[in-house]
């Protein structure tokens, strides 16, 4: 844990505990670690409701941990479940419930029990799917979300050692039947591991390979960050300016990665654009972009008369959707929105959506002084706009509020993309106790 911090005095940590050997062992090890530092640890179990026995197993975890002096909380995935993509949806729901609990309780660290065998399987899965360097680096020892920092302190520890730790304490664990279901690719790989080991592809060697690739990724990310500091300028309204000459002067791999990171940031995307399309755009930018281009939900525009030097990168308006505005949300993967805590003061019809051309015309009708606003015209259409039954209520990034009442509705609306321009670096666990990032 020492290399995953700093943690400060009396750290508050949560740990995801399914009831399997790995997560139970992590909870008990973390309990000792937190107690030695005057900190607190809470075990969180998600009842996904996908198996009849899930609720009973969640309660069993609580009964097991309570005599060990560990606080335990069950989080329930409520609502309808999708018919397709159930595994991915369950994983997203699980992480969402865990992160939301941490955010509400003011707990900054969430520990996950992924171990050396998981790391080896992840490398093989990603190799089979044709992943590049980033994917083959497998899992990072530290991850960052808007709500919580994810810690994986066991990536160098074999599952067998975790099971031995529980046996030494006289404790049992739950075996999830889905972990033996050959319909899942990870299970098939796990069953093939003894045969692969005969050819030298043991879990420790595979995990070590992921570690080496992770160190290369970490070094590349550092170079990309340095390039973006020189080449890109990000505006709080969610658009950016890019110096193509700085991209051209950088090594191709670093330049392409910098471009991908910028597009993900401005476009609010989960993933980088496909490599072949990214390559074509990169070549165009380096050669001197003559007309606008689109990629990754972004428009890239050449310098226009009267604008500052460099290319303009804005979010496309195509594909933007409106949504009911209440509570907290990340709109379009770009803007963190928090509405008034007392929802009764909000109009039931309040929605958030893109300003668009019609919204801009309506805005000028009531606030003509905004015509020369510093936000470029190409970037205005994708700005978040709030409206209700009376019409346009607020466009915070342009400083417009219909009145004092509308201003009270909104606690926060700021550009906070899910993939920021300078995310935390990939962190590599290696040699059992040493961490680099």
N, C-alpha and C positions, 0 to 999 in steps of 0.2 A: 504493500500500500504506500510505502514511503515515496516511491517514484511517481505516484499518480496524483499527488497533491499540488500545491500546499493545501492543508485542511484548516489551519488555525486552531485555536484552543477550543475544547469541548465540541468537536464536530458532530453534526446531526446527519445521520446517514439512514437511508432506507435500503432494503435488500429484497429483491424479487424471489419468492420461495414458492415453488410449485409443489414441493413434497418429494421430488426426486433427490437422489443422493448428493448430486453436485450442489444444488441450491441450499439444501439443509446443512451440508458441511460448510459452505460459505457463510451462512448465517451464524453458525456457532463460532467460526474463526473470527468473523467480524465483531461478534459480541465481545470477545476477549480484547480485540484491538481497540474498540471504542471505549471499553471500560477503563483500559490503561491510560486513556487520554481524557477521561472525564466526559466523554461524549455519550450520545444516545443512539440506539439502533432500533428501527421498527421493521419487522418482517411483513411484507405485503403479498397476499395470495389472491390471484384473480380467479374467480369462478366464472368460467366462460359459458357454462351451461350447455356445452356441446355433447356431454355424456351424462347419463342419468346420475352417475356416482360423483360428478364433479363437486357438487355442494358438500357432500359427505366428506370427500377428500380434503376440501379446504378447511372444514372444521377439525378434521384429524390433525392437520398441520398445526393449528392453534393449540390443540391439546398436547401435542408433542413438545412445542416450544415453550409453553407456559411454565412448566417446571424448571426449564433452563433459564428462567428469568427474562425471557424475550417478549417484548410487546408484539402483538400480532393483529393485523387488520385484513379483513376479507373485502375485496372489491368485486362487484358483480357486473358482468356485461349484460345489460338489459336491452330490450328491444328485439326486433326481428333480425334474423341471421340471413345472409345472402345464400342463394342456392349454388352459385358458382364462385370460385376463388375463395372458398371458405377459410383455408389455411392462412392466406395473406390477410384476409379481413380480420381473423381472430388475432393474428400477430399485431396488426395495427391497433385493434381495440385494446389489447393487453397493454401495449406501450402507452397508449393514450390514457388509460385509467391510472397506470402507475405514475406517469408524468403529471397528470392533473392532481392526484393526491399530494404529490411532493410540492407542487406549486401552491396549493391551498394551505399546506402545513408549514411552508417556509423551509422545506428540506431541500438542500441544493444537490446532494449526492445520492445517486441511485446505483447500487451495485448489482451486477449481473453475473451469473455463475458459468459463463462460457469457459471451457477448459481446453487443454491441449488437443484432445481428441476432436472436439468441435472445430478447432482451428484447422486441423488437418483435413477434416471432411469439407470444410468451407473452401479450402484451396482446391480440392479435387472437383467439387461442384462447379466452381467458377472456371476452372480449366476446361471442364466439359462444355460449358456454355459459351466458350470463346472469349472470356474476359481478357482485358488488357492488364497492364501493370497494376492499376489501382485495384481492380477486383482480385488479382492474385495475391495482393498484400493481405488479403483476408480481413480479419476483424481488428479494429484499433483497440488498444487498451484503454483509451479515453475517448469518449464521444460527447458531443455537445448538442443539445436541443434548446429551444427557446425557454423551456421550463426547468431543465435539470441537466446536470453533468452525469453521463453514464460512465461507470467504472467497471472494468473487467480484470480483476487482479489475479485470475486463475489461468490465464492463457498459456502459461508454461507448466501447469500442473496436470498430470494424467488423471483421468477419471478414477483409475484404480486406487490412487492415493486418497482421493476424497471418500471413496467407499470405505477404505481402511480406517480413516479418521472417525467415521460414524461407528464402525464396529468396535473401535477402541473405547468409545463412550457407551457401548451397549445399546445403540439406537438403530431403529429400522427406518426404511424409506418406502416410497410408493414407486412402482414401476408403471409408467404410462403405457397402455397397450398400443398407442399410436406409434411408439418408438420401435415397435416390431412389425409394423404394417408395411409390407414390401411395395405398396402402391406409392410410397413416398421415396423420392430419389435419394434423400439422405440416408434412409434406412437401408436401401439396397447397397449404397456405398459402405455403410457400417458393416454390413454382412460380408462384404468383399474384402474388408481390411486384412483378415488373416492371410488370404491369398496374396494380396499386394505386399504384405510384410515379407513374404518369402522371396520377393524380388527386390527387397531393400527399401520398399516404400512404406516404412513404419510411420506411425503417428508422430514420434519425435522428429524424424527427418523431414516429414512434410511440414510440420509446424515451423521447423527451423528455416525451411525454404521460404515460407510465407514471411518469416521474420526478416530474412535478407532482402526480400522484395519490398517489405515495408520500410526498411531503412532507405532504400533507393527512392521510394515514393516520398518519404519525409524530406529528403534532400531536395527533390524536385519541387515539392510544395513550397519550400523556403525560397527557392529561386523564382517561382511564379509570384509569390507574395512581393518580393523585391521589385520584380518587373511591373506589377500592377501599381505599386506605389509611385513609380515613375510615369507610367503610361496612362493611367485611368484616373478620372476625377468623378466621384459619385455625388449626386445631389440628393438632399433629403426628400425631394419630390419623386424619387425613384428612377431618374434617368442618369446617363453617364456620358462623359466625353472621353474619347479614346485617341491617343496619339499613335497612328499606324507606323510612324517611323521608329518608335521605340519597339513595337512588335517586330518590325523587320530586322532590327539590329540584334535581337535576341536569338538564341538557338531555336530551331524550328519547334522542337518538342515543348520547350518552355513557352514559346509564343502561342502555340495552339492551346496549351492548357490555360494560359492566361485569358485567351479569348473565350474559351468554354466557361471558365469561372465567371467572367463578366456577363455572359449571356444568361447563365443560370441565375445570377443575382438579379439582374434587371427583369428577366422574364418570369421570375418566381417559380422556376421549374424544379422538379425533383432530381432530374438527371441531365447529364450533358447531352448535347445533340449527337446524332450518329457521326462517326468518325469521318466518313467520306464527305458528308455535307459540310462538316466543320472544316475539313481540309480545303474544299473548294472556296469557302468564304475567306479563309485565312490567306490563300493565294491572291484572291481579289483585293483584299485589304492591303497586302504588302505591295501589290503592283500599282495601287492607286485606285480606289473605288470611284467609279464615274457616275453611278446611279444607285439608288437605294436598293438594299437587299434585305431579306428576311430569313431568320433562323431562330429556333428555340423560343418562339413566342416574342421575338424582338424585331424591330426595324433598325437597320443601320443606315444612316444617311450621310452623304458627303457634306463637307462644309458648305453652308449656304451664305450668301452675302449678309453681312452684318452680324454673323454669329462668331463666337470665339473659335480659335483654331481647333482642329481635330474633328474626328467623326462624332456624330451624335447617335447614341444608342438608347432607344426608347422601347417601352412595352407596346406590342401590337394591341389594337382594340379588338381585333378578331378573337373570338373565343372567350371574351370576358363575360361573366354572368353576374346578375344581381342576387342578393340573398337577404333574408330577414336579418335585421340588425338588432341584436340583443346580447347581453352578457359579454363574453370575450370571444374573438375569432381572429384568424389570420386570413384576411381577404386576398384572394388570388395568389396566395403564397408569398405576398409581398408586404402587406400593410397590417401591422398588429393593431387591432381595434378593441377598445374596452369602453362599453357603454355605462351609463349611470348604474350604480349598484341597486338602486331602488327602481326596478323595472316598471313599477306602476306609473312612474312619471314619464315613460316613453310612449309615444303614439304607437298603437298596435300596427299601424301601416308602415312604420319606419323600415326602410330598406337601404342597403348599401349596394352600389353598382358603379360601373364606369361612367364618367361624366359624358363622354361622347360628343358628337357635333351638336346634337339637339340640346343637350345640357349646357354646352358652352354658349349657344345662342340665347338660351333662356337666362343664363347667368349674366350675359352682357346687357340684357334688357333691364335688369335690376341693379347691376353694378358695372356701368360702362367704363369706370376707371380701371378695371382689370384688363382692358384690351392690350395694354402694353406690359403685361406681367412678365417677370423674368423667366418663368417657366416657358420653354419654347412651345410654339403651337403644336409641333408634332408630338409632344409629350403630354399635352393637356387631356386628350380624349381618354387616356387610360387611368387618370387620377380617380381615387375613390370619391364618390359623391353620395350624400345622404338625402333621401327624399321621403315624403309622406303624402298623405291624401291632399295636402295643400300645394304640393310641388317640391321644388328644390329647397332643401333646408340648410345644407352646409357642404362646402368643399374646403376642408381644413388646409390642404396643401396650397391653396390659393388665398387663404385668409378670409374666406367668405362664410358668414353665419347669417341666417335670416333674421335673427334677433337674439336677445339675451336668453330666451328659453331654449332655443336650439343649442346654444353654447353649453348649457348645463347638461344636455343629454350625453355629451361625449367626454369621457375622461381621458382617452388616449386614441390617437390615430397617427402612427408613425411608420416610416419605412423600415421594416425589419424582416427582410426576406429570409425564407427558410434556408437558403444557401447564400450566406453573406459573402461579400467580396473577399474578406480576409477571415476565413473560418479557422477554428483551432487546428493546429497541425496534426497530421496522422501520428499516432503514438504507438511505438513498437515495444513489446515486452520480449526480452531475450535474456539468456543465461540465468534463468530462474528468478534473479532478484534485481536485475538492472533494467532500468527503463530509460529510453531516449524518446525525444519528441521533436 
